[in-house]
Amino acid sequence: MREFSAIARDPGAFQQPLTLDQIRAVCLRAFDSDALLSVRELGGGSFNTVYLVRVAEREPVILRIAPPPECAVPWHEHALMRREHSIQPYLAPIAPLLPQTLLADFTHQVLPRDYLFQTFRAGERWDQIAATLTDAEEMRVAAIGAHCEVYPSG
């Protein structure tokens, strides 16, 4: 493997990294391969621990890992990844704009935390660029949204 990078955190921090062996195990479950080319933890999130994973003979994927179940979270964030996954059918009108879920595992058989793999979508985080958009760019985003009928009429 060429690269394995994790963000250094205090042992008591909310977000906790996985070990390389744990990442290999979930990749074996998801893709029947643990031939990792690189694993890089991505910063910026406030809830899940997130990695950009490159597995041999696949496009890059995102691995998102929920906090441990014993982690104290506000009531509305309990089982957040499971609830997010369960609403996917309601997002069908905007599905082309979203990452595709490749595998969700809430069994805790391989890892004692919920996790899922999604397709990697290159780009920048909205909260990092929203204030920098020009009027024309904002109009383009609004036009894309206008073509997504979230609440079907009739």
C-alpha positions in Angstrom: 0.0 0.0 0.0 1.3 3.4 -0.9 -0.5 5.6 1.7 -2.3 5.2 5.0 -3.1 8.5 6.8 -5.3 9.2 9.8 -6.0 12.4 11.6 -4.3 12.4 15.0 -7.0 12.7 17.8 -7.1 12.5 21.5 -8.2 9.1 22.7 -11.4 10.6 24.2 -12.3 12.5 21.0 -15.8 11.9 19.5 -14.5 10.8 16.2 -12.2 7.8 16.4 -10.1 6.4 13.6 -10.0 2.8 12.5 -6.9 0.6 12.4 -5.6 -0.5 9.0 -6.6 -4.1 9.8 -10.2 -2.9 10.5 -10.3 -1.1 7.1 -9.0 -4.1 5.4 -11.7 -6.2 7.0 -14.6 -4.0 5.9 -13.1 -3.8 2.4 -13.0 -7.6 2.3 -16.7 -7.7 3.3 -17.7 -5.0 0.8 -15.6 -5.8 -2.2 -14.2 -9.3 -1.6 -10.8 -7.7 -1.7 -8.4 -6.3 0.8 -5.9 -5.2 -1.8 -5.7 -1.6 -0.6 -3.7 0.9 -2.6 -4.3 3.9 -0.3 -6.4 5.0 2.6 -6.7 8.7 3.6 -8.8 10.0 6.4 -10.7 13.1 5.3 -11.2 16.0 7.8 -14.0 18.5 8.0 -16.8 16.2 9.1 -18.4 16.6 12.5 -20.0 13.3 13.1 -18.7 10.3 11.1 -15.1 9.3 10.6 -14.5 9.4 6.8 -11.9 7.8 4.6 -11.1 8.0 0.9 -10.2 4.4 0.0 -8.5 3.1 -3.1 -8.9 -0.6 -3.6 -7.2 -2.4 -6.5 -9.2 -2.6 -9.7 -12.0 -0.2 -8.4 -12.8 3.5 -8.6 -12.0 5.3 -5.3 -14.7 5.0 -2.7 -15.7 6.7 0.5 -15.9 4.8 3.8 -18.0 6.4 6.5 -17.9 5.1 10.0 -20.4 6.1 12.7 -19.3 6.8 16.2 -19.3 3.8 18.6 -22.8 2.9 19.9 -21.7 3.7 23.4 -20.8 7.3 22.4 -23.0 9.9 24.1 -24.8 11.8 21.4 -27.9 14.0 21.4 -31.1 12.1 21.0 -31.6 13.4 17.4 -28.2 12.1 16.3 -28.7 8.6 17.7 -28.4 6.0 14.8 -27.9 9.0 12.5 -26.2 6.9 9.7 -29.1 4.3 9.8 -31.7 7.1 9.5 -29.8 8.8 6.8 -29.6 5.5 4.9 -33.4 4.8 5.4 -34.4 8.1 3.7 -32.5 7.4 0.5 -35.7 6.4 -1.4 -37.2 9.9 -0.7 -34.2 11.5 -2.4 -34.7 9.7 -5.7 -35.5 12.9 -7.6 -32.0 14.2 -6.8 -30.2 10.9 -6.9 -27.9 11.9 -9.8 -26.5 14.6 -7.6 -25.7 12.3 -4.7 -23.1 9.6 -4.0 -24.4 6.1 -4.5 -24.4 3.8 -1.4 -22.4 0.7 -2.4 -22.8 -1.2 0.9 -24.2 -0.4 4.3 -23.4 -2.7 7.2 -25.2 -2.2 10.5 -24.7 -5.8 11.8 -21.6 -5.1 13.8 -20.2 -8.5 12.6 -17.0 -7.1 11.2 -16.7 -3.8 13.0 -18.5 -2.8 16.3 -19.8 0.4 14.6 -22.1 1.1 11.7 -20.4 1.9 8.4 -21.1 2.3 4.8 -19.3 2.7 1.5 -20.3 5.3 -1.1 -19.1 6.3 -4.5 -16.6 9.1 -4.4 -17.7 12.4 -5.8 -14.9 14.8 -6.5 -15.6 18.4 -5.5 -15.6 20.8 -2.7 -17.7 20.9 0.4 -20.7 23.3 0.2 -20.0 25.0 3.5 -16.5 25.8 2.3 -17.5 27.5 -1.0 -21.1 28.8 -0.6 -20.0 32.3 0.3 -17.6 32.4 -2.7 -20.2 31.7 -5.4 -20.9 34.3 -8.0 -24.5 35.3 -8.8 -24.3 33.3 -12.0 -23.1 30.2 -10.1 -25.9 30.6 -7.6 -28.5 30.9 -10.4 -27.1 27.7 -12.0 -27.4 25.8 -8.7 -31.0 27.1 -8.3 -31.8 26.0 -11.9 -30.6 22.5 -11.1 -32.7 22.4 -8.0 -35.7 23.7 -9.9 -35.5 20.6 -12.2 -35.7 18.2 -9.2 -39.3 17.6 -8.3 -38.9 16.6 -4.6 -42.6 16.7 -3.9 -44.5 15.2 -6.8 -47.6 17.2 -7.8 -51.0 15.6 -8.2 
